[in-house]
Amino acid sequence: MAEGPPSIVVTGISGNLGRRLLPMLSGFRVIGVDFRLPETTLPIQFTKMDLGLESSCLEFLQLLRDVRPVAVVHLAFVMDAVRTGVLGHDRMWQINVAGTARVMEAVSEANREWPM
């Protein structure tokens, strides 16, 4: 059975950078992660996930285990609080800082599990 294209996980797929990157990934199976659905007609497998929540670390690790991507592009951050609807500084910190730490922790754990 022939395998499909390699997979790439993109966090923040619904944001400005994620939407701009998506058309450039036509040779890949894109798994987009965000807390809101992206506005696109391009093929994408979407996973709703809030990286601002502690539980997302295990959820993201399980996604990596299931998908086995060749790359993770981490673009999930809040810059425009009004557009994203994330108005509190604590919530913004949870997404931007703690969310990044959760992604890095999950990627590190997944890399420990997979043989080179």
C-alpha positions as a Python dict, from the first residue, in 0.01 Angstrom:
ca = {
    (1, 'M'): (0, 0, 0),
    (2, 'A'): (146, 335, -103),
    (3, 'E'): (176, 597, 164),
    (4, 'G'): (39, 943, 111),
    (5, 'P'): (232, 1267, 136),
    (6, 'P'): (428, 1340, 453),
    (7, 'S'): (236, 1507, 735),
    (8, 'I'): (305, 1846, 889),
    (9, 'V'): (132, 1976, 1200),
    (10, 'V'): (72, 2351, 1205),
    (11, 'T'): (-45, 2514, 1527),
    (12, 'G'): (-225, 2844, 1491),
    (13, 'I'): (-353, 2744, 1147),
    (14, 'S'): (-643, 2991, 1174),
    (15, 'G'): (-420, 3289, 1239),
    (16, 'N'): (-264, 3529, 994),
    (17, 'L'): (62, 3336, 952),
    (18, 'G'): (-108, 2997, 946),
    (19, 'R'): (-343, 3104, 668),
    (20, 'R'): (-51, 3244, 468),
    (21, 'L'): (159, 2930, 515),
    (22, 'L'): (-113, 2682, 420),
    (23, 'P'): (-99, 2738, 39),
    (24, 'M'): (276, 2674, 49),
    (25, 'L'): (228, 2326, 194),
    (26, 'S'): (54, 2169, -105),
    (27, 'G'): (293, 1871, -111),
    (28, 'F'): (206, 1775, 246),
    (29, 'R'): (-84, 1640, 445),
    (30, 'V'): (-152, 1936, 673),
    (31, 'I'): (-293, 1883, 1019),
    (32, 'G'): (-399, 2223, 1147),
    (33, 'V'): (-439, 2288, 1519),
    (34, 'D'): (-622, 2589, 1658),
    (35, 'F'): (-904, 2681, 1894),
    (36, 'R'): (-1114, 2803, 1603),
    (37, 'L'): (-1181, 2661, 1258),
    (38, 'P'): (-965, 2808, 979),
    (39, 'E'): (-1131, 2990, 691),
    (40, 'T'): (-990, 2805, 392),
    (41, 'T'): (-1094, 2595, 98),
    (42, 'L'): (-759, 2417, 88),
    (43, 'P'): (-741, 2053, 200),
    (44, 'I'): (-663, 2028, 568),
    (45, 'Q'): (-726, 1795, 858),
    (46, 'F'): (-835, 2023, 1141),
    (47, 'T'): (-801, 1944, 1509),
    (48, 'K'): (-965, 2182, 1753),
    (49, 'M'): (-732, 2231, 2047),
    (50, 'D'): (-671, 2513, 2294),
    (51, 'L'): (-299, 2519, 2370),
    (52, 'G'): (-374, 2761, 2653),
    (53, 'L'): (-513, 2471, 2855),
    (54, 'E'): (-288, 2236, 3054),
    (55, 'S'): (-472, 1933, 2915),
    (56, 'S'): (-358, 2023, 2564),
    (57, 'C'): (-6, 1894, 2631),
    (58, 'L'): (-120, 1532, 2645),
    (59, 'E'): (-374, 1594, 2370),
    (60, 'F'): (-102, 1737, 2142),
    (61, 'L'): (134, 1450, 2227),
    (62, 'Q'): (-136, 1200, 2129),
    (63, 'L'): (-188, 1385, 1801),
    (64, 'L'): (185, 1360, 1729),
    (65, 'R'): (181, 990, 1812),
    (66, 'D'): (-114, 933, 1579),
    (67, 'V'): (10, 1145, 1288),
    (68, 'R'): (391, 1102, 1311),
    (69, 'P'): (457, 1431, 1130),
    (70, 'V'): (785, 1515, 960),
    (71, 'A'): (762, 1866, 1106),
    (72, 'V'): (571, 2079, 1354),
    (73, 'V'): (530, 2448, 1273),
    (74, 'H'): (430, 2632, 1588),
    (75, 'L'): (244, 2952, 1500),
    (76, 'A'): (-13, 2955, 1781),
    (77, 'F'): (15, 3286, 1959),
    (78, 'V'): (-207, 3583, 2030),
    (79, 'M'): (-93, 3914, 1893),
    (80, 'D'): (-424, 4081, 1810),
    (81, 'A'): (-640, 4034, 2118),
    (82, 'V'): (-947, 4192, 1960),
    (83, 'R'): (-942, 3974, 1646),
    (84, 'T'): (-884, 3653, 1840),
    (85, 'G'): (-1119, 3740, 2124),
    (86, 'V'): (-847, 3670, 2380),
    (87, 'L'): (-866, 3986, 2588),
    (88, 'G'): (-712, 3893, 2923),
    (89, 'H'): (-337, 3916, 2979),
    (90, 'D'): (-337, 3593, 3183),
    (91, 'R'): (-517, 3407, 2906),
    (92, 'M'): (-280, 3553, 2648),
    (93, 'W'): (17, 3435, 2859),
    (94, 'Q'): (-134, 3086, 2884),
    (95, 'I'): (-156, 3063, 2504),
    (96, 'N'): (167, 3241, 2410),
    (97, 'V'): (409, 3125, 2678),
    (98, 'A'): (264, 2817, 2844),
    (99, 'G'): (119, 2695, 2512),
    (100, 'T'): (462, 2713, 2351),
    (101, 'A'): (609, 2519, 2642),
    (102, 'R'): (337, 2255, 2603),
    (103, 'V'): (408, 2216, 2232),
    (104, 'M'): (782, 2184, 2298),
    (105, 'E'): (722, 1931, 2575),
    (106, 'A'): (500, 1718, 2351),
    (107, 'V'): (746, 1735, 2061),
    (108, 'S'): (1034, 1641, 2292),
    (109, 'E'): (843, 1346, 2434),
    (110, 'A'): (739, 1226, 2088),
    (111, 'N'): (1099, 1248, 1967),
    (112, 'R'): (1215, 1034, 2261),
    (113, 'E'): (966, 765, 2160),
    (114, 'W'): (1046, 745, 1789),
    (115, 'P'): (1356, 569, 1664),
    (116, 'M'): (1572, 771, 1429),
}
